[in-house]
Protein backbone atom coordinates (compact mmCIF):
# COMPACT_ATOMS: atom_id res chain seq x y z
CA UNK A 1 0.00 0.00 0.00
CA UNK A 2 1.67 3.22 -1.14
CA UNK A 3 1.90 6.26 1.08
CA UNK A 4 3.22 8.56 -1.64
CA UNK A 5 1.12 11.54 -2.71
CA UNK A 6 1.58 13.99 -5.53
CA UNK A 7 3.62 16.98 -4.32
CA UNK A 8 0.85 19.40 -5.28
CA UNK A 9 -1.77 17.42 -3.33
CA UNK A 10 0.48 17.12 -0.28
CA UNK A 11 1.08 20.88 -0.35
CA UNK A 12 -2.66 21.47 -0.57
CA UNK A 13 -3.27 19.36 2.55
CA UNK A 14 -0.51 21.24 4.38
CA UNK A 15 -2.05 24.59 3.43
CA UNK A 16 -5.54 23.41 4.37
CA UNK A 17 -4.32 22.31 7.80
CA UNK A 18 -2.77 25.72 8.34
CA UNK A 19 -6.00 27.46 7.33
CA UNK A 20 -8.14 25.32 9.64
CA UNK A 21 -5.69 25.78 12.51
CA UNK A 22 -5.85 29.55 12.00
CA UNK A 23 -9.65 29.42 12.05
CA UNK A 24 -9.54 27.52 15.33
CA UNK A 25 -7.05 29.98 16.82
CA UNK A 26 -9.21 32.95 15.82
CA UNK A 27 -12.29 31.37 17.43
CA UNK A 28 -10.31 30.61 20.59
CA UNK A 29 -9.30 34.26 20.80
CA UNK A 30 -12.78 35.54 19.97
CA UNK A 31 -14.47 33.54 22.72
CA UNK A 32 -11.83 33.95 25.40
CA UNK A 33 -10.61 30.39 25.40
CA UNK A 34 -7.07 29.57 26.47
CA UNK A 35 -4.41 28.88 23.81
CA UNK A 36 -4.08 25.21 22.86
CA UNK A 37 -7.44 24.44 24.52
CA UNK A 38 -8.94 22.98 21.35
CA UNK A 39 -7.45 20.03 19.48
CA UNK A 40 -7.98 19.34 15.79
CA UNK A 41 -9.13 15.86 14.81
CA UNK A 42 -8.56 15.32 11.08
CA UNK A 43 -11.44 13.20 9.80
CA UNK A 44 -9.93 11.06 7.09
CA UNK A 45 -12.73 8.67 6.10
CA UNK A 46 -12.54 7.53 2.44
CA UNK A 47 -9.17 9.25 2.07
CA UNK A 48 -6.13 7.17 1.01
CA UNK A 49 -3.25 6.39 3.33
CA UNK A 50 -1.12 8.77 1.27
CA UNK A 51 -3.32 11.69 2.30
CA UNK A 52 -2.95 10.81 5.98
CA UNK A 53 0.80 10.51 5.54
CA UNK A 54 0.87 13.98 3.99
CA UNK A 55 -1.12 15.42 6.90
CA UNK A 56 1.19 13.65 9.34
CA UNK A 57 4.22 15.15 7.58
CA UNK A 58 2.58 18.56 8.00
CA UNK A 59 2.33 18.04 11.75
CA UNK A 60 -1.13 16.52 12.24
CA UNK A 61 -1.20 13.62 14.71
CA UNK A 62 -4.84 12.84 15.57
CA UNK A 63 -7.00 11.18 12.89
CA UNK A 64 -10.67 10.24 13.02
CA UNK A 65 -12.20 7.33 11.13
CA UNK A 66 -15.86 6.36 10.69
CA UNK A 67 -15.61 2.90 9.15
CA UNK A 68 -14.11 0.00 11.06
CA UNK A 69 -12.27 -1.90 8.34
CA UNK A 70 -10.92 1.29 6.79
CA UNK A 71 -9.70 2.44 10.20
CA UNK A 72 -7.96 -0.87 10.88
CA UNK A 73 -6.33 -0.94 7.43
CA UNK A 74 -4.91 2.54 7.96
CA UNK A 75 -3.80 1.67 11.48
CA UNK A 76 -1.70 -1.19 10.10
CA UNK A 77 -0.44 0.75 7.07
CA UNK A 78 0.89 3.58 9.25
CA UNK A 79 1.88 1.42 12.19
CA UNK A 80 5.48 2.65 12.13
CA UNK A 81 4.37 6.18 13.09
CA UNK A 82 4.55 5.74 16.85
CA UNK A 83 2.96 9.04 17.86
CA UNK A 84 -0.04 8.90 15.54
CA UNK A 85 -3.36 8.85 17.43
CA UNK A 86 -6.36 6.92 16.13
CA UNK A 87 -9.91 7.99 16.97
CA UNK A 88 -12.98 5.98 15.99
CA UNK A 89 -15.93 8.32 15.49
CA UNK A 90 -18.50 6.16 13.70
CA UNK A 91 -21.29 3.83 14.81
CA UNK A 92 -20.12 0.53 16.28
CA UNK A 93 -21.60 -2.87 15.44
CA UNK A 94 -21.16 -5.55 18.06
CA UNK A 95 -19.40 -7.90 15.66
CA UNK A 96 -16.78 -5.22 14.87
CA UNK A 97 -15.99 -4.14 18.42
CA UNK A 98 -12.92 -6.37 18.76
CA UNK A 99 -11.22 -4.74 15.76
CA UNK A 100 -11.74 -1.33 17.36
CA UNK A 101 -10.61 -2.46 20.81
CA UNK A 102 -7.39 -3.89 19.37
CA UNK A 103 -6.38 -0.88 17.26
CA UNK A 104 -7.89 2.46 18.27
CA UNK A 105 -6.63 4.89 20.92
CA UNK A 106 -9.97 6.65 21.29
CA UNK A 107 -13.64 5.84 20.69
CA UNK A 108 -16.09 8.76 20.61
CA UNK A 109 -19.30 6.84 20.06
CA UNK A 110 -20.16 4.88 23.21
CA UNK A 111 -23.96 4.83 23.33
CA UNK A 112 -24.87 1.31 24.47
CA UNK A 113 -23.98 -0.72 27.53
CA UNK A 114 -23.25 -3.72 25.34
CA UNK A 115 -20.64 -1.87 23.28
CA UNK A 116 -18.91 -0.48 26.36
CA UNK A 117 -18.75 -3.94 27.93
CA UNK A 118 -17.42 -5.57 24.77
CA UNK A 119 -14.71 -2.94 24.23
CA UNK A 120 -13.62 -3.37 27.84
CA UNK A 121 -13.45 -7.15 27.53
CA UNK A 122 -11.65 -7.07 24.17
CA UNK A 123 -9.03 -4.41 24.92
CA UNK A 124 -5.63 -6.15 24.80
CA UNK A 125 -3.77 -6.36 28.10
CA UNK A 126 -0.63 -4.84 26.62
CA UNK A 127 -2.44 -1.64 25.57
CA UNK A 128 -3.35 1.32 27.73
CA UNK A 129 -7.03 1.70 28.62
CA UNK A 130 -9.12 2.84 25.67
CA UNK A 131 -10.03 6.53 25.88
CA UNK A 132 -13.77 6.89 25.33
CA UNK A 133 -16.45 9.53 25.01
CA UNK A 134 -20.15 8.93 25.55
CA UNK A 135 -22.17 10.01 22.51
CA UNK A 136 -25.23 12.08 23.39
CA UNK A 137 -28.18 12.73 21.09
CA UNK A 138 -28.76 16.38 21.94
CA UNK A 139 -31.20 17.11 19.09
CA UNK A 140 -33.58 14.27 19.87
CA UNK A 141 -33.44 12.94 16.31
CA UNK A 142 -34.60 9.35 16.00
CA UNK A 143 -32.14 8.78 13.16
CA UNK A 144 -29.13 9.86 15.23
CA UNK A 145 -27.04 7.65 17.47
CA UNK A 146 -26.42 8.60 21.07
CA UNK A 147 -28.08 8.40 24.44
CA UNK A 148 -30.40 11.02 25.89
CA UNK A 149 -29.01 13.35 28.53
CA UNK A 150 -31.42 11.76 30.98
CA UNK A 151 -29.54 8.47 30.51
CA UNK A 152 -26.09 9.98 30.98
CA UNK A 153 -25.60 9.29 34.68
CA UNK A 154 -26.21 5.56 34.23
CA UNK A 155 -23.82 5.32 31.27
CA UNK A 156 -21.12 7.31 33.07
CA UNK A 157 -21.44 5.02 36.09
CA UNK A 158 -21.08 1.91 33.92
CA UNK A 159 -18.09 3.14 31.90
CA UNK A 160 -16.29 4.52 34.95
CA UNK A 161 -16.29 1.04 36.52
CA UNK A 162 -14.71 -0.67 33.49
CA UNK A 163 -10.95 -1.03 34.04
CA UNK A 164 -9.94 -1.16 30.37
CA UNK A 165 -11.86 1.98 29.41
CA UNK A 166 -11.00 5.52 30.45
CA UNK A 167 -13.92 7.95 30.31
CA UNK A 168 -12.66 11.21 28.84
CA UNK A 169 -15.83 13.10 28.03
CA UNK A 170 -18.85 13.59 25.79
CA UNK A 171 -19.46 13.73 22.04
CA UNK A 172 -22.39 14.89 19.94
CA UNK A 173 -23.46 15.50 16.34
CA UNK A 174 -26.42 17.90 16.51
CA UNK A 175 -28.93 18.59 13.78
CA UNK A 176 -27.98 21.53 11.53
CA UNK A 177 -29.12 24.93 12.81
CA UNK A 178 -29.69 28.20 11.00
CA UNK A 179 -27.59 30.56 13.11
CA UNK A 180 -24.62 30.72 15.44
CA UNK A 181 -26.90 31.44 18.40
CA UNK A 182 -29.16 28.48 17.60
CA UNK A 183 -26.08 26.25 17.39
CA UNK A 184 -24.94 27.47 20.81
CA UNK A 185 -28.43 26.99 22.25
CA UNK A 186 -28.47 23.35 21.13
CA UNK A 187 -25.03 22.74 22.63
CA UNK A 188 -25.74 24.39 26.00
CA UNK A 189 -27.33 21.40 27.79
CA UNK A 190 -24.42 19.22 26.69
CA UNK A 191 -21.86 21.81 27.77
CA UNK A 192 -23.53 22.09 31.16
CA UNK A 193 -23.49 18.30 31.58
CA UNK A 194 -19.83 18.13 30.58
CA UNK A 195 -18.81 20.84 33.02
CA UNK A 196 -20.68 19.10 35.83
CA UNK A 197 -19.00 15.78 35.05
CA UNK A 198 -15.55 17.33 34.85
CA UNK A 199 -15.94 18.73 38.37
CA UNK A 200 -16.18 15.24 39.81
CA UNK A 201 -13.53 13.53 37.66
CA UNK A 202 -10.30 15.21 36.56
CA UNK A 203 -9.89 12.69 33.72
CA UNK A 204 -13.04 14.02 32.05
CA UNK A 205 -11.50 16.72 29.89
CA UNK A 206 -12.88 16.20 26.37
CA UNK A 207 -15.93 17.74 24.74
CA UNK A 208 -15.92 16.38 21.19
CA UNK A 209 -18.19 18.78 19.30
CA UNK A 210 -17.84 20.92 16.23
CA UNK A 211 -17.44 20.31 12.52
CA UNK A 212 -16.97 22.66 9.58
CA UNK A 213 -20.52 24.03 9.73
CA UNK A 214 -20.58 24.90 13.42
CA UNK A 215 -16.92 25.25 14.35
CA UNK A 216 -17.30 28.73 15.83
CA UNK A 217 -20.36 27.86 17.93
CA UNK A 218 -18.73 24.67 19.19
CA UNK A 219 -15.63 26.51 20.38
CA UNK A 220 -17.84 29.17 21.98
CA UNK A 221 -19.64 26.30 23.72
CA UNK A 222 -16.49 24.79 25.20
CA UNK A 223 -15.39 22.24 22.62
CA UNK A 224 -11.96 20.75 23.28
CA UNK A 225 -11.82 18.68 20.09
CA UNK A 226 -13.25 19.63 16.69
CA UNK A 227 -13.70 17.10 13.90
CA UNK A 228 -12.79 18.48 10.46
CA UNK A 229 -12.53 16.48 7.25
CA UNK A 230 -13.37 18.06 3.91
CA UNK A 231 -11.70 21.39 4.73
CA UNK A 232 -8.43 19.48 5.16
CA UNK A 233 -8.58 16.66 2.63
CA UNK A 234 -11.08 17.94 0.06
CA UNK A 235 -14.38 16.44 -1.01
CA UNK A 236 -14.81 12.79 -0.19
CA UNK A 237 -14.82 10.26 -3.03
CA UNK A 238 -16.52 7.11 -1.81
CA UNK A 239 -15.20 5.19 -4.82
CA UNK A 240 -11.57 5.77 -3.88
CA UNK A 241 -9.57 2.70 -2.90
CA UNK A 242 -7.21 2.87 0.04
NORKARA-V913623 format. One record per helix or strand of 2 or more residues. SS is the DSSP state (alpha for helix, beta for strand). FROM is the first residue (numbers start at 1). TO is the last residue. If there is no record, write none. Layout:
BEGIN
ss=SS from=FROM to=TO
ss=SS from=FROM to=TO
END
This chain:
BEGIN
ss=alpha from=7 to=30
ss=beta from=39 to=43
ss=alpha from=49 to=57
ss=beta from=62 to=65
ss=alpha from=68 to=77
ss=beta from=85 to=88
ss=alpha from=94 to=103
ss=beta from=106 to=110
ss=alpha from=113 to=122
ss=beta from=130 to=136
ss=alpha from=149 to=160
ss=beta from=165 to=171
ss=alpha from=180 to=200
ss=beta from=206 to=208
ss=alpha from=212 to=220
ss=beta from=225 to=228
ss=alpha from=230 to=233
END
